[in-house]
Structure formats: C-alpha cells, structure tokens
Amino acid sequence: MTRCPCEEEVLRRIRPTPEERTYIRAIGQRLIEAVERSGMAKAMMVGSVARDTFVRGDRDLDVFMLFDPALSREELQEQGLTLAHRIAEEFGATWREKYAEHPYVNATIDSLDIDLVPCYAVASATEIQSAVDRTPFHTRYILSHIDDYADDVLLFKQFAKAGGVYGSDHMTEGFSGYLCEILTIYYGGFHPLIEAAAFWKPGETVDIEKHGTKSFEDPLVVIDPVDPERNVAAALSLSRMFEFVELARGYLEEPSEAFFCRGQSPPLTPEVFSRLLSARGTHLFALIFATPEHTPDTVVPQLRKSAESIRELLERSGFPANRIDVCMQKERCMLLFELMAGTVPVMRRHIGPPVSSRENAEKFLAKYVREEVFAGPYVEDGRYVVELSRPFTRAVDLLRSKVLFEVALGKHVRRSMKQGWTVKAGAECWDEEFAVFVSRFLDRSSPLARIKRTTGR
C-alpha cells in the first residue's frame, strides 16, 4: 500500500540508521558470546532490537540467559545473578539489581541500557515456570512472521507514543511493543490496522493462531500466539483503548505528522495553576507520602486502589468528587482529589429501612431513639429517616484524620502512610516534583482534542 507523504517523512525520522542497528547488534552478540562462554546458560537477544522494530534513539537491549529448567527457582536466581554480575563486570559496566518476578541485572554498557535476565529454557510457552520464560518465544514468533511489516510497526509505535497510549506499565495502561507487533501482523500493516481500529468496540477479539482456550473480560482481547491462555492486551485500559480509537478516526479523516509528534507543553506556573483552579470553583486536595520501596508495577495499582477507597469515603461523607488521579515519583507519591464541595453542613440525613420491614425498622428505631440526633427517627414516604451530626464538616480534616486507615488502602501505601502523610489544599497542591502531573490534571483532554486544538483543525 502506498504511504502518504507524512508517513514517509516520519519513517525517515524514526527508522534506525544502519550504523545504529549494526552497533547495537554487535554489542548484543558480544554479550551472548560472553554468556555462552561461561557454559552456564545459552543466550539470546529479545525485544524490539532483536526483532528490528525499535525506534531510532531507543537504547534498550535485552539479553536473556536461558538456564536448564531442572534448576530450582532459588538456583536460577543465584546462578543467574552471579553470571549477570560477572558479564557486567567483564564489560566494565555500571550495574544494579532490579526486581520483576525474580531479580535481574540492569547495566549501562557503551551508552546502552542493557537488561541481563535469567529465565528457563523451556520447550514451549505453555510449559513456562516464570513469566519471563515466555519472552524468547515472542521474539521467535515475531521474527518468523514480521515479513515486510517492520516499518508499519515503527509507524504504529510512534503513533501510539505521540498519542500517549504506548506502554503497558501500570501508570500508562496502554499498548506494549509486542501488542503493536501482533496487531500489525494480524491486520496486515499500519493502515489496515488503523482502519479496523476506527470500528473497535469493547470486547474486540484477535486470535491470530485461532487457538484461544480461555475467555477474557478485558476491553481488547488479543490471544498470545505462543500461549492460548494469555491475553497480550490485558494491561490495556478501556480509556487508552478508546483514546487510540479516536486517534485512528481522526487520522483517517485527515492524516498529518501531528499524529506522530507529541507536543509537550511546559507545566503550568504556580500563578497560572492557582488562577485556573480558582476559575473552576472546585476544591483540590493532594495527599502526599513517601514512595514505598517497591517497583511501579507493585506500587501504582495500590495507589489507585487507595485513592478509590478514599474517594468512596469522601463521597459517603458528603464530599462528591469530580476526578481523582495518582502519581508515583522517586521520592514521594501523590493522590489528587478534585471535590465539588470542600465543606458540608453539620447535619446529614440518614435513610433507614421501610417501616414495613418490621424487624429492621424496630432495630433502627431502638438504636436512634437512644442517640443524640438533630431530628427523628421520623417516617417519610414509608421509611424511617434520622438527621444526624457529621464527624467531619471539612474535607481537609477528614483527609488528615486516621479514619483513612479504616478503608481498603494498598498494603505498601498503608505502611508508608503510617510513617506520616501531608495534605495540601487548593493552590498549595502545585509542587515542583509533581508540576507536570498536576498541570496535566487541570488541562486534561483527549489525544485527538489536543491535536485539533494545537493544529487549529
């Protein structure tokens, strides 16, 4: 299919240079040879570099060290780290241990960011003993099916990156590189994929090998071609999926380089932030505490769970929320709540059971005739109603209270908050460490709306 001029221009900009390809592959080959010289494991390059689907300037290289499946998990961990340390030191690299399902070594070698990951050399992806064991099968599958689609994958990745929907991490909840590759192969290129995506609906299913054995409730279901029981798109949220759908529709209507360029406007200044917030007339509160010492994949879901539990507490207490969001930075985390009210009256109505429900009605009456109330219990439209005193009339007081520990906080979030947390209100929520996050919160818009606004179309 003929590409439009803007796509050719984008490809000229993002396609890796021959020198870049040669350089990265040469480093990868030297690492593989070093691993295999040890006699402890086989090795292979995986990921976008191995599959030739990496965008120019990406300096990530993943080398997997494949160990005998007869090893115990403890032996794999011990031998894998020992070998990875030895390889990193042989190359004179600075390195550090990182943790996913099990530890691996991240090293910087000749300006490349390199992961040395131990895994089991299993016979098939259905026999995996840890999640990373599946990755070599992904690389082999894509290499055998990529054909002439490498450029199409690059366009899709850049399109998704510019639209803010690329990345399967818990903060982004978007498209992984492997998902981009599978979808491009399945639909037969970038354009057919975009045309199909414009009509996607929740529950859209792609099974390239027609071998799926399990049903999924996810917004997009893409059965892993090497594992019939796995959904490659499990990390993709409904919001990111339909941000991509609207981008596809916008691009088909009017193709433009703007869809491949992510314009990052600078964060708002404290003065502009304060002015915009005042114009909204809402009540913004930030809850800040030390970042737990765990990976984002562990912490971010707990931040979301905690924020949702606190939102429910606020709403039960009379403080309805417009929006909430979370942010994990290196030192501190922020839970952000925009409320429609910051204060409420002391009195609240509490609706009881229908009087016709005799047992429940009698218990309700017996309880509240003995308590100090503003009014009631009285009967209104066949139900008991009582008017009670609220424990908190200001949202800020509730957010500063230990009542927060009575709701379902994430384990690591709870532990961190036990050491203390800060609550900021209104313009005080602007914080240097969270400047981009709070700015994007206030001027939130969909990717297509942002493009139309910046291009004037």
Buried (B, 14 or more C-beta within 10 A) or exposed (E): EEBEEBBEEBBEBBBBEEEBBEBBBEBBEBBBEBBBEBEBBBBBBBBBBBBBBBBBEBBBBBBBBBBEBEBEEEEBBBBBBEBBBBBBEBBEBEBEEEEEEBBBBBBBBBEBEBBBBBBBBBEEBBEBBBEBBBBBBBBBBBEEBBEEBBBBBBBBBBBBBBBBBBBBEBBBBBBBBBBBBBBBBBBBBBBBBBBBBBEBEEEBBBBBEEEBEEEBEBBBBBBBBBBBEBBBBBBBBEEBBBBBBBBBBBBEEEBBBBBBBBEEEEBBEBEBBBEBBEEEEBBBBBBBBBBBEBBEBBBBEBBBBBBBBBBEBBEEBBBEBEBBBBBBBEEBBBBBBBBEEBBBEEEBEBEBBEBEBEEBBEEBBEEBEEEEBEEBBEEEEEBBBBBBEBEBBBBBEBBBEEBBEEBEBBEBBBBBBEEEBBBBBBBBBBBEBBBBBBBBBBEEEBBBEBBBEEEEE
